[in-house]
Amino acid sequence: MNMKLNVSRFLFMVLILVPVLVVGQRRNPAKSADEAFARQQYTVAIEKYKKAYKKVKKNKEEKNRISFQMAECYRMVGNYKRAEMAYKRLVKYEFDKRNPEILLHLADMLKINQKFDEAIDYYNRYAVVKPDDPRGKIGAETAAEVKSWIENPSKYEVSDVKKINSRDADFAPAFYNSTYQEILFTSTREGSQGKEEDKWTGQNFSDLYVAKKDKNGEWSAPVTLDASETINTTANEGAATLNSKFKKLYFTRCPNSKQVQSGCQIYVSSRKGRNWGSVSLLDIKGVDTLSTVGQPTVSENELIIYFAADRKGGFGGKDIWVSTRDSKSKPFSRPLNIGPKVNTPGDEMFPYLRNDTTLYFASDGHGGMGGLDIFVVKMDSSGNWGEPQNMKYPINSTMDDFGIVFHPEEEWGFLSSNRKGGRGKEDIWYFIEPPLLFTLSGTVTDDRTLLLLEGAVVNLVGSDGVSVATKTNDKGFYSFTASQLKPNTTYDIIVSKPDYFKEKATITTVGVEFSKDFTKDFVLRPIPNEPIVLPDILYDLAKWDLKPQYQDSLQGLIQTLRDNPKLVIELASHTDSRDSYERNDILSQKRAQSVVDYLIMRGINPKRLVAKGYGERNPRVLKKDIVKDGFLFKAGTKLDEDFINSLPGNAQKEAAHALNRRTEFRVLRRDFVPDNNYNPDISKIGIAINPADNTVKYTVQPKTGVYIVECLVNSYREDFAYDQHSPARISLSKAMDLLKSGGISKEDFEGDPAKILKDNTIVKNAVINLKEVRIANKSVFNVKVRVDYKLRYDLVFGDEVLKQFGKYKFDTKLQKLIIDEPEK
């Protein structure tokens, strides 16, 4: 059954009973069908049109007109498949050229029947012939998005309340008391006061019913709101709401008086103990018994009422209107249309006001998934409505969705829908935003043996200051439950085990809208007794200065030392065999010391570092096959003078010498006691990334095209993403990393550090003063960056920052950032 049928029955039904003229029927076989159609008796009209169609015979014009009337009847009673077929037939015979809305109705039927590509075609065709009607363009756009909405549902879960629903229509729920365990709704089920059949649908007239949950949370069988014909009568009653104290009932009534033209109005009744008192027509200026208004929703103070109506001055179809009053004893003002942001050339109905500033409503004019969709719109501080937002799947479906109601403080409630999976024509559906639940689990593996490690300690440290720990089982498995992980929290995961290097990772639930099971696996590296060769650290001939381009080789070691504060290591440097023992010993010692100096500059306590130069005394023994400068050197090879001299060419000998020139580290002790008072002042130490010129290479993110550029922040090597129009921003994780590593301190924050650094994290939008930022061979000082919780990159600089360095440009051929002298 089409929702619009309910709308007209419960809001916009106009009964005009016209005597049937036998003579007229003989002249026009479709006359009685047309009269039934005019009375909105669509089920009756369908059968009469079928008979008339057979009698028309050769009159193609009349046949097409009858076909159109039948298509409209099928659409109005919700037989979407037959409606689709009827509209297609009309298009085939080009009847749409006379009535272009046939294209729109056909597109709507195709969308409801989930034929989205066809629907898009007909929406676009309608947009061409009716460019001023936005429904064509919007319909095509939303039809293209429906599949994506279904594949990526919103946070809500929706389920049919089968114990409440009947085989007939049940819809328009409202909370009935302050426990929110009882609901009031409209139904056409058996047992209603109105015994006559509705000629529109072939169902009973509607009444209001109540259902409630028992102490076990089970729904009782619904009962009529009252059996005294005070509220429920032989007319159609429905689409009701109660005031915030649940003492006053506002509802829609459509009288069913024979031979009398009538519309639908809003009525009101007050509680009298357990019953409802006498009913009176709600006093709204300009609204009388011939008006067609209904589906009310009221503000908390009952001085504002929103309702649906088909009135002059609207935007087409049914619109949402508003009336106000100065006190509860005064009449409501003449209705005002709430405007084109909400109302469209289509239908807007079933308004529901939440917390006085948020309006939910059903519409087929804003585009959507099909039929009526539920939209939400918010009022700003000036009293203006914003842009309506489709609530998408699963609140909406490809069928009719309408009549939503929320618990005032929680994210759950009820809505009406005739979607698949229901029990009757329209059903009451329950929806809820389930609580966010997060878990974390994973395994810990030994890097050397690839065996799972038992007894590894896994610490989970939250940005909220809460820390919990567990150990891996005999399968190397660890887990943290939903009670241990909270929403909007960032967690450091630190894994440790005696005789292994610590490993660390980070997860965050900040901004995560759905429950999630996080998985983090770790591989622990045993702390070796033998030296570990660091990645290439190359020096100029007879030089020991550590080149900036090789400082990256030490980043992994720096992180290892930070993660394992009890380690004391030896930095050993080796030369090739050319030159004398004495000179090579001195050179290697200076090279080892240059590495130590750099580590100290990066905040490593010098008491944990020992520089040792071994000269040429310990030729390298390869532990694996290595290719150097195109030459293969096999595992097990000892790169001594005899081996190198046996090589056939100078190029291969040079490659072997280069492999001997290496820097290694090995663990001397594992029991260092960290010095809490050690706080090196690294702010005065400057490093040039590429001191030879004023350029620095950049990389391009493959998916986003964002430029990534290397810089120094307070002497720490970092990367920033270039966003021309963005202010300077830094991610929470990078800011925390700089804070923990000593790159910044509490004095570098603007404002009270105690408030900014509360709860063991940095508050959102905190401003940090970076004392020095260096790009290529240029530095600027006191660069202010703002902490952004949702930043995709660690650091973002734009034109505002780069202009401080001078004129700059990105050379896309050389893939370099070039900085000239500062602008005057």
Residue, then its C-alpha position, 0 to 999 in steps of 0.5 A: m500500500n502506498m504511503k500517500l494513500n494513508v496520507s490522504r486517508f488520514l490527512f487530505m481525504v476529501l469526500i464528495l459523493v456525486p450521484v451516478l447518472v446512468v445516461g452519462q455512463r452510456r455515453n462515456p464508459a469511463k464516467s463512473a470510474d472517473e467519479a470514483f477516481a475524483r472521490q479518491q476511491y482508487t480500488v473501485a476506480i481500477e476495476k471500473y477503468k478495466k471495464a471501460y478500457k475494453k469498451v472504448k475500442k478504437n478511440k486511442e486518445e481515450k484509451n491512453r487517458i484511461s491507461f494514465q488514470m489506471a497508472e495513477c490508481y496503481r501508484m496511489v494504492g502502492n501497486y508499484k509493479r503494475a504502475e511501472m508497466a502502465y507508465k511504460r506503456l504510456v511512454k511507448y505511445e508518447f503520452d508523456k509528451r502531453n503529460p511529462e510528469i509520466l516520466l517522473h512517476l515512471a522514474d519513481m516506480l523504477k527506483i522503488n522497484q530497484k531498477f536504478d539505471e533505468a530510473i536515472d534515464y527517466y529522471n534525466r529525460y524529465a529534467v530535460v523537458k521540465p528543467d525548472d522542476p528540481r525533482g528530475k535532477i535530484g532524482a537522478e543524483t540520488a538514484a545513482e547513490v542508492k547502491s552505495w548507501i545500502e553497501n555502506p549503511s549508517k550507524y542505525e539498526v532497524s527491526d520490525v516490531k512484529k508483535i505490534n503489527s497486524r496484516d493491515a496498516d500500522f504506522a505513525p508511532a508516538f511515545y505514550n508516557s514518560t517511561y517510553q515503554e508505551i507507544l501510540f500508533t495508527s492502525t486499520r486493523e480489525g476491531s476499529q470503530g469505523k466499520e465501513e470499507d475505505k474505497w481507496t484501499g479496501q481496508n477499514f477506517s483507521d483508529l488509534y491504538v496503544a501497545k506497551k512493554d511488560k517487565n520482561g520487555e515483551w510487547s503486549a497485544p495492542v488495544t484501542l485507545d478508547a472504546s467510548e468513541t471519544i477519540n476513536t470514531t467512525a471517522n479516520e483517526g490517526a497521526a497523533t502526538l502528545n505534549s512533553k508531559f503526556k497530558k494532552l493529545y493532538f491528533t488528526r481526524c478525517p470525518n466520514s459524513k455522507q453527502v458532506q464535503s470534508g477535509c481533515q483537521i487537528y483535534v485535541s483532548s486532555r487526560k482525565g485520570r486514565n481516560w481522555g476527556s472531550v475532544s475539540l477542534l484545535d483553534i488555528k486561524g484560517v483553518d476550519t472544517l473544510s481545511t485539510v491539515g494534520q500530522p501535528t508535532v508540538s514544541e515542548n511549551e506547546l506554543i509552536i505547532y508544525f503540521a502537514a497541509d495542502r494549502k494555497g501558497g505552498f510549493g506543490g503537493k503537501d508541505i510542512w506549515v507552522s503556527t504559533r501562539d502566545s499562551k496555551s489559552k490562545p488560538f494558534s496564528r494563521p499557518l506559515n509555510i516553513g519555506p523552500k529549504v524543506n518544502t518542494p514540488g513533491d510531498e513533505m509530511f509527517p513532521y516530528l520536532r525533536n528538542d525544539t530545533t531539529l525537525y524530521f519529516a518524510s518527503d518524495g521531493h528531495g530525492g532519496m532511495g525510493g517513495l518517501d524518505i525520512f529527512v532531518v533538518k536543524m534550525d540555527s541560532s537565527g531560527n532559520w532551517g539548514e539543508p535537509q539531510n537524507m537519513k539514508y539506509p537503513i532508516n530509509s529503504t527503496m519503499d515508503d519510510f515516514g513517521i519517525v519518533f525518537h527518545p528525547e535523549e537517546e538514539w533509538g525510537f520507532l518509524s513507519s515503513n512498508r519495506k520488505g520484511g514487514r508483516g502488513k501493509e505498513d509496519i512499525w519498525y524499531f531503530i537504535e544506534p547501538p553502543l560503540l564497542f571496541t576490542l583489541s586482539g593479536t599475536v606476538t611472534d619471535d622474529r628469529t624463529l617465527l614461533l609465537l611467543e608466550g608470556a609477552v607483556v602487552n600494555l594498553v595505555g589510553s589517552d584518558g590516562v587509563s592503563v591495563a596490561t595482559k600477557t600472551n597465552d601459549k599460542g602467542f595470543y592476547s586480547f582486550t575486551a570491550s570494557q577495556l577500550k573506550p570511544n574517542t580514545t587513542y591507545d598506545i600498545i607496548v609489547s615487551k619480554p625479557d631479552y627482546f626489543k620492545e615494540k610499539a603501535t597506536i590505535t584510536t577510536v577517535g572519530v570511529e562511528f561503528s563498533k570495531d574489532f581492532t587487530k594488531d600483531f607484533v613481531l619481537r626482535p631478540i636483543p642480540n649479543e653480536p653486532i647489528v649492521l646499521p643501514d648505509i652511513l657513508y662518509d667523504l674520503a678521510k672525513w668523519d662528519l655525519k652527512p644529513q642525507y644519511q641521518d635517516s639510517l639512524q631513525g630506527l635505532i633512535q626509536t629502538l633506544r626510546d622504546n627500550p630505555k634500559l639498553v646501553i649500546e656500543l656504536a662501532s665504526h669500521t674502515d676499509s683496509r686502505d691506509s695505515y692501522e693508526r690512521n684508520d683507527i683514528l678515523s673510525q673512532k671519529r666516525a663512531q663519535s659522530v654517530v654518538d653525537y647525533l644520537i645525543m642531539r636527538g635526546i639519547n642519554p650519553k651514558r647509554l652510548v659508547a663510541k668505538g673505532y675498530g679501524e680495519r681490524n674486523p673485516r666483515v663476514l656477510k650473514k646473507d647474500i648482498v648485491k652492491d653496485g651490481f655485484l653479488f657477494k655471497a653469504g659467509t664471505k669474509l671481506d679481508e684483504d686476500f678476498i678483495n685482492s682476488l677480485p677481478g676488477n677495480a669496480q668490484k673491489e671498490a664495492a667490497h671496500a664499501l661493504n667493509r666501511r660500516t657502522e654497527f651497534r651491539v648491546l653492552r648492558r640491559d640494566f641502565v637506570p634512566d636518569n629522570n633529570y636528563n633533559p638535553d637542550i637540543s633547541k640550539i642545535g641546527i642541522a641543514i637537510n641539504p646545506a649545498d643549496n636551497t632545495v629539498k626533494y618532495t614526494v607525491q602521494p599516489k592517491t591524493g597527489v599531496y606533496i610530502v616535504e622533508c623538514l626539521v622541527n626543533s632539530y627533529r626530522e619530520d615530513f609535512a604535507y603541503d596544502q596551499h590554503s591550510p593553516a599550520r596544523i599538526s596531528l595529535s599523534k605527532a604532537m604527542d610524539l614530539l612531546k614525549s621525545g623532547g622535541i617540544s615541552k609544556e612551555d611551548f603551548e599557548g595557554d595553561p599547560a595544566k589544562i592543555l595537557k590534562d588527561n595524559t593527552i593534548v586537548k583539541n585545537a591546542v596551539i603549539n609554538l615550534k621554536e624552529v622549522r628548517i627547510a633546506n638551508k633556511s630556518v624560520f622561528n616561532v611557527k604556530v601550529r594547531v593540534d587537529y584530531k582528524l588530520r590525515y597527515d602528521l604535519v600540514f603547512g600551507d602558503e602561510v608558513l612557506k611564505q615566511f621562508g621566502k619566495y618558493k615554488f614546487d618544480t614538478k620536473l625536478q620534484k623539488l621545493i625551491i626556496d629563494e631569499p625572503e620576501k621584502 
